[in-house]
């Protein structure tokens, strides 16, 4: 269990700068950063749901990502103000896009497969 948490924590720490850096590589699609963000969300939830099945972590992560994306349709002043900060923008994004939902699904599918292999090796 400790190894699962450690691997997930390392992945969160590694994915954040990679995701931020990906926005500055012109030949990468913008959605790459969104997929990396969803992968980081998966790793975060893996830390919290360490005793749960990977499928559960994937479903919770996808739900989390979709809720964040759909929340971008809300125009509450306090929420818009928070999104205009660096932290708010990184956590909640700005501007709903259907393509982001595909990026989240792709990122979570990729990290799910990676974790499936790693966690199989741990047992």
C-alpha positions as CSV (number, residue, x, y, z in Angstrom):
1,X,0.0,0.0,0.0
2,X,2.8,2.4,0.8
3,X,4.4,1.7,-2.6
4,X,1.2,2.6,-4.3
5,X,1.0,5.9,-2.5
6,X,4.6,6.7,-3.2
7,X,4.3,5.9,-6.9
8,X,1.2,8.0,-7.2
9,X,2.8,10.9,-5.3
10,X,5.8,10.8,-7.5
11,X,3.6,10.8,-10.6
12,X,1.7,13.8,-9.3
13,X,4.9,15.7,-8.7
14,X,6.3,14.7,-12.2
15,X,3.1,15.3,-14.1
16,X,2.5,18.9,-12.9
17,X,5.7,20.4,-14.4
18,X,5.3,18.3,-17.6
19,X,1.8,19.5,-18.0
20,X,2.8,23.1,-17.5
21,X,5.7,22.7,-19.9
22,X,3.6,21.1,-22.5
23,X,1.7,24.4,-23.1
24,X,5.0,25.9,-24.4
25,X,5.7,23.3,-27.0
26,X,4.1,24.6,-30.1
27,X,3.9,21.3,-32.0
28,X,2.0,19.5,-29.2
29,X,-1.8,19.7,-29.3
30,X,-3.3,21.9,-26.6
31,X,-5.3,18.9,-25.4
32,X,-2.0,17.2,-24.3
33,X,-2.0,19.4,-21.2
34,X,-5.6,18.5,-20.5
35,X,-4.7,14.8,-20.8
36,X,-1.8,15.2,-18.5
37,X,-4.0,17.2,-16.0
38,X,-6.4,14.2,-16.0
39,X,-3.6,11.8,-15.4
40,X,-2.5,13.9,-12.4
41,X,-6.1,13.8,-11.1
42,X,-6.1,10.0,-11.4
43,X,-2.8,9.8,-9.4
44,X,-4.2,12.2,-6.8
45,X,-7.3,10.0,-6.4
46,X,-5.2,6.9,-6.3
47,X,-3.5,8.3,-3.2
48,X,-6.9,8.8,-1.6
49,X,-8.5,5.6,-2.8
50,X,-5.4,3.4,-2.4
51,X,-7.5,0.4,-1.2
52,X,-9.9,0.7,-4.1
53,X,-9.8,-1.1,-7.5
54,X,-8.2,0.8,-10.3
55,X,-11.5,0.9,-12.2
56,X,-13.0,2.8,-9.3
57,X,-10.2,5.3,-9.3
58,X,-10.6,5.7,-13.1
59,X,-14.3,6.3,-12.7
60,X,-13.9,8.8,-9.9
61,X,-11.1,10.6,-11.8
62,X,-13.2,10.8,-14.9
63,X,-16.2,12.1,-13.0
64,X,-14.0,14.7,-11.3
65,X,-12.5,15.8,-14.6
66,X,-16.0,16.1,-16.3
67,X,-17.5,18.0,-13.3
68,X,-14.6,20.5,-13.5
69,X,-15.1,20.9,-17.3
70,X,-18.9,21.3,-17.1
71,X,-18.4,23.8,-14.2
72,X,-16.8,26.0,-16.7
73,X,-20.2,26.7,-18.1
74,X,-21.1,28.4,-14.7
75,X,-20.6,32.1,-14.7
76,X,-20.9,32.8,-10.9
77,X,-18.8,35.9,-10.2
78,X,-16.8,34.4,-7.3
79,X,-16.0,31.3,-9.5
80,X,-15.0,33.4,-12.5
81,X,-12.8,35.5,-10.2
82,X,-11.1,32.4,-8.8
83,X,-10.6,31.0,-12.3
84,X,-8.8,34.3,-13.2
85,X,-6.1,33.5,-10.7
86,X,-3.1,31.2,-11.6
87,X,-4.2,28.6,-9.1
88,X,-7.8,28.7,-10.1
89,X,-6.9,28.5,-13.8
90,X,-4.7,25.5,-13.2
91,X,-7.3,23.7,-11.0
92,X,-10.5,24.6,-12.9
93,X,-9.5,25.8,-16.3
94,X,-11.4,28.3,-18.4
95,X,-13.9,27.9,-21.2
96,X,-15.8,24.7,-21.8
97,X,-14.6,22.6,-24.7
98,X,-15.9,19.2,-25.8
99,X,-12.4,18.2,-26.9
100,X,-11.2,18.5,-23.3
101,X,-13.6,15.7,-22.3
102,X,-11.9,13.5,-24.9
103,X,-8.5,14.5,-23.6
104,X,-9.5,13.6,-20.1
105,X,-10.8,10.3,-21.2
106,X,-7.6,9.6,-23.1
107,X,-5.3,10.7,-20.3
108,X,-7.1,8.6,-17.7
109,X,-7.1,5.5,-20.0
110,X,-3.4,5.9,-20.5
111,X,-2.5,6.3,-16.8
112,X,-5.0,3.5,-15.9
113,X,-3.0,1.1,-18.2
114,X,0.3,2.3,-16.8
115,X,-0.9,1.7,-13.3
116,X,-2.4,-1.6,-14.2
117,X,1.1,-2.8,-15.3
118,X,3.0,-1.2,-12.3
119,X,0.5,-2.5,-9.7
120,X,0.6,-6.0,-11.2
121,X,4.4,-5.9,-10.7
122,X,4.0,-4.9,-7.0
123,X,1.9,-7.9,-6.1
